[in-house]
Amino acid sequence: MDTIHAIFENGVFRPVQPVTLPEKCEVEFEPRVVAEPLGSNSEELQALLEMRFSSGFSDTAARHNEHQP
């Protein structure tokens, strides 16, 4: 059998590609982390939070309802 790559989220392992196994079959495996999730490093997370987005508008709150029905 080929290696199955999966993402662990909400307590469930979710394969990132289609898997050819019978529905509801029981499997056994030993998870091995191959990549840390984005933002798992506190310094990396802090850098992401410090990023600023410039829309060119000084007061975007003033335009909040512009596209509301």
FIVEX-421810 format. One line per field, with one value per atom (N, C-alpha, C, CB): atom name; y, x, z; residue in one letter. Coordinates in steps of 0.02 Angstrom, whole numbers, plus 50000, padded with zeros to 5 digits. Glycine has a CB too. Layout:
<rs>
atome <- c(CA_...);
c2 <- c(Y_...);
c1 <- c(X_...);
c3 <- c(Z_...);
residu <- c(A_...);
</rs>
This chain:
<rs>
atome <- c(N_CA_C_CB_N_CA_C_CB_N_CA_C_CB_N_CA_C_CB_N_CA_C_CB_N_CA_C_CB_N_CA_C_CB_N_CA_C_CB_N_CA_C_CB_N_CA_C_CB_N_CA_C_CB_N_CA_C_CB_N_CA_C_CB_N_CA_C_CB_N_CA_C_CB_N_CA_C_CB_N_CA_C_CB_N_CA_C_CB_N_CA_C_CB_N_CA_C_CB_N_CA_C_CB_N_CA_C_CB_N_CA_C_CB_N_CA_C_CB_N_CA_C_CB_N_CA_C_CB_N_CA_C_CB_N_CA_C_CB_N_CA_C_CB_N_CA_C_CB_N_CA_C_CB_N_CA_C_CB_N_CA_C_CB_N_CA_C_CB_N_CA_C_CB_N_CA_C_CB_N_CA_C_CB_N_CA_C_CB_N_CA_C_CB_N_CA_C_CB_N_CA_C_CB_N_CA_C_CB_N_CA_C_CB_N_CA_C_CB_N_CA_C_CB_N_CA_C_CB_N_CA_C_CB_N_CA_C_CB_N_CA_C_CB_N_CA_C_CB_N_CA_C_CB_N_CA_C_CB_N_CA_C_CB_N_CA_C_CB_N_CA_C_CB_N_CA_C_CB_N_CA_C_CB_N_CA_C_CB_N_CA_C_CB_N_CA_C_CB_N_CA_C_CB_N_CA_C_CB_N_CA_C_CB_N_CA_C_CB_N_CA_C_CB_N_CA_C_CB_N_CA_C_CB_N_CA_C_CB_N_CA_C_CB);
c2 <- c(49941_50000_50062_50000_50114_50177_50216_50219_50265_50309_50355_50350_50364_50408_50471_50373_50529_50593_50620_50644_50643_50668_50729_50614_50766_50824_50808_50890_50820_50808_50872_50782_50871_50930_50908_50975_50943_50928_50855_50943_50827_50759_50704_50749_50722_50674_50680_50683_50624_50625_50628_50562_50682_50692_50683_50762_50631_50622_50681_50557_50700_50756_50734_50793_50669_50641_50583_50617_50564_50506_50443_50493_50404_50343_50283_50345_50231_50171_50118_50144_50128_50080_50068_50106_50009_49997_50042_49923_50065_50107_50073_50125_50109_50086_50031_50062_50022_49972_50000_49951_49957_49978_49976_49933_50028_50031_50046_50085_50032_50046_50083_49981_50137_50175_50212_50224_50233_50273_50341_50238_50393_50460_50487_50508_50522_50554_50624_50513_50676_50745_50759_50795_50781_50798_50873_50763_50911_50984_51013_51008_51064_51098_51141_51142_51148_51191_51263_51183_51301_51372_51407_51404_51445_51483_51444_51506_51382_51344_51372_51271_51407_51440_51508_51447_51524_51587_51648_51590_51645_51701_51710_51690_51654_51657_51685_51587_51664_51688_51762_51649_51785_51856_51896_51868_51872_51907_51912_51871_51859_51862_51912_51792_51915_51962_52035_51946_52046_52113_52140_52115_52097_52120_52170_52060_52220_52271_52268_52342_52278_52280_52352_52234_52377_52445_52444_52484_52468_52469_52534_52458_52585_52650_52695_52643_52668_52707_52720_52671_52782_52799_52779_52873_52775_52758_52707_52822_52643_52592_52582_52526_52599_52593_52637_52609_52694_52741_52709_52806_52660_52628_52560_52620_52544_52478_52457_52476_52502_52485_52498_52523_52518_52536_52483_52553_52420_52366_52324_52321_52351_52315_52326_52338_52276_52285_52333_52218);
c1 <- c(50042_50000_50044_49952_50022_50058_50049_50033_50092_50087_50027_50151_49988_49931_49948_49866_49945_49957_49890_49993_49888_49826_49840_49792_49787_49790_49746_49766_49772_49734_49699_49780_49632_49593_49529_49580_49510_49449_49447_49388_49504_49506_49502_49453_49508_49501_49559_49433_49584_49635_49599_49681_49611_49578_49630_49544_49623_49671_49670_49655_49728_49731_49722_49798_49721_49710_49661_49778_49628_49583_49619_49552_49583_49611_49571_49609_49606_49572_49568_49608_49522_49510_49435_49538_49415_49343_49314_49330_49254_49219_49215_49149_49229_49225_49275_49156_49327_49376_49420_49420_49444_49487_49559_49477_49597_49668_49709_49680_49773_49819_49879_49842_49899_49956_49990_49935_50051_50088_50100_50156_50065_50072_50143_50023_50165_50231_50220_50284_50236_50226_50277_50233_50252_50297_50301_50273_50253_50254_50214_50226_50241_50206_50150_50254_50094_50040_50062_49977_50035_50051_50033_50014_50080_50066_50079_49997_50106_50118_50176_50132_50221_50277_50252_50339_50260_50234_50264_50246_50328_50359_50327_50435_50314_50283_50212_50281_50176_50108_50108_50074_50154_50160_50174_50215_50217_50233_50171_50289_50130_50069_50020_50036_50015_49969_49991_49962_50056_50081_50076_50152_50061_50054_49996_50043_50006_49954_49930_49981_49865_49836_49819_49773_49841_49825_49776_49889_49715_49664_49665_49595_49700_49700_49645_49691_49600_49547_49567_49478_49561_49580_49527_49595_49464_49410_49363_49371_49381_49340_49274_49377_49269_49206_49153_49217_49172_49124_49090_49159_49122_49095_49063_49150_49055_49031_48966_49023_48917_48851_48842_48799_48896_48892_48861_48960_48876_48852_48797_48910_48766_48712_48647_48706_48603_48539_48493_48504);
c3 <- c(50000_50000_50000_50061_49965_49962_50027_49903_50038_50096_50086_50105_50139_50138_50177_50167_50144_50178_50202_50131_50264_50293_50336_50334_50349_50393_50454_50357_50513_50574_50594_50632_50595_50615_50647_50555_50700_50737_50760_50695_50779_50804_50752_50852_50688_50634_50584_50597_50560_50507_50440_50511_50402_50337_50282_50333_50239_50184_50137_50146_50111_50065_49992_50072_49980_49914_49921_49880_49866_49870_49895_49801_49934_49963_49937_50042_49917_49891_49945_49828_49992_50046_50050_50115_50070_50079_50133_50096_50123_50171_50239_50146_50292_50362_50380_50376_50339_50358_50414_50297_50456_50511_50487_50573_50503_50484_50546_50429_50541_50596_50567_50631_50600_50575_50633_50520_50621_50670_50638_50690_50661_50631_50639_50663_50588_50587_50558_50545_50597_50574_50519_50632_50460_50404_50393_50340_50420_50414_50472_50345_50503_50557_50527_50599_50561_50536_50534_50578_50487_50481_50546_50422_50572_50633_50697_50633_50693_50753_50793_50736_50759_50791_50815_50742_50879_50906_50872_50981_50852_50817_50748_50810_50714_50648_50654_50615_50705_50716_50731_50773_50772_50788_50725_50840_50681_50619_50575_50581_50572_50533_50561_50530_50628_50660_50651_50733_50644_50636_50565_50658_50517_50448_50443_50400_50403_50394_50322_50411_50314_50247_50232_50242_50175_50155_50098_50136_50111_50060_50021_50090_50047_50016_50045_49942_50085_50116_50188_50112_50210_50278_50329_50284_50307_50353_50320_50375_50324_50292_50328_50289_50392_50428_50399_50502_50371_50341_50281_50321_50248_50189_50204_50137_50269_50289_50256_50364_50255_50229_50154_50266_50121_50050_50006_50024_50018_49975_50007_49957_50060_50093_50056_50166_50054_50019_50055_50011);
residu <- c(M_M_M_M_D_D_D_D_T_T_T_T_I_I_I_I_H_H_H_H_A_A_A_A_I_I_I_I_F_F_F_F_E_E_E_E_N_N_N_N_G_G_G_G_V_V_V_V_F_F_F_F_R_R_R_R_P_P_P_P_V_V_V_V_Q_Q_Q_Q_P_P_P_P_V_V_V_V_T_T_T_T_L_L_L_L_P_P_P_P_E_E_E_E_K_K_K_K_C_C_C_C_E_E_E_E_V_V_V_V_E_E_E_E_F_F_F_F_E_E_E_E_P_P_P_P_R_R_R_R_V_V_V_V_V_V_V_V_A_A_A_A_E_E_E_E_P_P_P_P_L_L_L_L_G_G_G_G_S_S_S_S_N_N_N_N_S_S_S_S_E_E_E_E_E_E_E_E_L_L_L_L_Q_Q_Q_Q_A_A_A_A_L_L_L_L_L_L_L_L_E_E_E_E_M_M_M_M_R_R_R_R_F_F_F_F_S_S_S_S_S_S_S_S_G_G_G_G_F_F_F_F_S_S_S_S_D_D_D_D_T_T_T_T_A_A_A_A_A_A_A_A_R_R_R_R_H_H_H_H_N_N_N_N_E_E_E_E_H_H_H_H_Q_Q_Q_Q_P_P_P_P);
</rs>
